Amino acid sequence: MANNATDKELIERVKNGEKSAYDLLVLKYQQRIVNLVSRFVRNHSDALDVTQEAFIKAYRALPNFRGDSAFYTWLYRIAVNTAKNHLAVQSRRPRTSDYDVSDIEQIEGNTALKDQATPESLLLKDELQALILKAIDDLPEDLKTAIMLREIEGLSYEEIACVMGCPIGTVRSRIFRARESIDQKMGPLMQN
Amino acid sequence: MSEYNKEQLSSLIDGEYEGNNDKAFDNLMDNQEMIKTWSRYHLIGDCLREHLPERISSQVFTQVTNALINEPTVFAPKKVKKINLNPFVGFAVAASVAIVALFSIQNSNNNNLASNNDSFAANTAIPSEIQTFSFSRTQLLPDNSRKLGSQEEVASQRLNNYLMNHNQYRSNGNMNGIFPYARLVTIESQE
């Protein structure tokens, strides 16, 4: 996929000491990794912790990433291993809900024991999905086709231009306008 | 943020940006509004591909960013450029190295031998009481061969004499190949 090139450029920047380039990779992949980890770790708060740990492990291991595979494939493996390790540790831990007074400090410091995601900070997938699908339905046909071919089919701009019978510049413009229109409808929800 | 910049960002996300990517990334990372747009555009893509978790939170990003503040900056070692040689060039290089190695070994052997001889000659004086002997030319060459005696035979006989006279010093000179205490005698058939 063409945006592997984008990942490579960002990785090179991180390897050259630009930490902020890694932020863009985290923003890009965080939802996919949370979704992946949630298949292993049912507790939402634990899934967030495992995802965070996976991203930090990936950052530390980045100098060893040679780029033989796509960055996401590599990150996927790290996330799955981290989730499995988490489950292994959980299974060895005795299951009890009785805590001594001496355990209070540990309980306070243990993020797994408290759900950090308050209702205000969460956005439900169904809510967002409904809003985006509605926004896509409202798009003019040419914008809708362009964004669907790009995001769902993963076609390059050149391929979309062939399919739609228009110049690449037009494809670029249509995809941008589709995204912008959806983004504007998402705005109020994202701000909340 | 202008529409033009957002359109550039949109094509950068898709890996289809036609301009200078380095400059575009520099602009992106310097602009918080563009970073938020980057995040939302990716969220749209994740939603359409059904990659979203049940509950969407920006908590991971915040926590990772905070954790990375304390992390040392990663620096990857620079890649060593591989020299791409075709087999013929490789063979030529190997042959050249072998020839150089052969000559250098020979040369060092000669130097060692010469230095050994020099030091031996310098440090060891032949005692005057040691008797040396040599065959006279008439003794060396039988009558029937005198006429046929060639220069080579004379040289060979002289070498034999030399070796016999100096045989006892050989072991001191660290010269290998000759038994230190064996007297070497050559035999010539005489009719």
Interface residues (C-beta under 8 A of the other chain):
Chain A: M1 A2 N3 N4 A5 T6 E9 L10 R13 V14 K15 N16 G17 E18 K19 S20 A21 Y22 D23 L24 V26 L27 K28 Q30 Q31 R32 I33 V34 N35 S38 H44 A47 L48 T51 Q52 F55 I56 Y59 R60 L62 P63 Q116 A117 S121 L122 L123 L124 K125 L128 Q129 I132 I136 I147 M148 R150 E151 I152 S156 Y157 R172 S173 I175 F176 R179 E180 I182 D183 M186 M190
Chain B: E3 K6 E7 S10 S11 L12 I13 D14 G15 E16 N21 D22 F25 L28 M29 I35 T37 W38 S39 R40 Y41 H42 L43 I44 G45 D46 C47 L48 R49 H51 L52 P53 E54 R55 I56 S57 S58 Q59 V60 F61 Q63 V64 T65 A67 L68 E71 T73 V74 F75 A76 P77
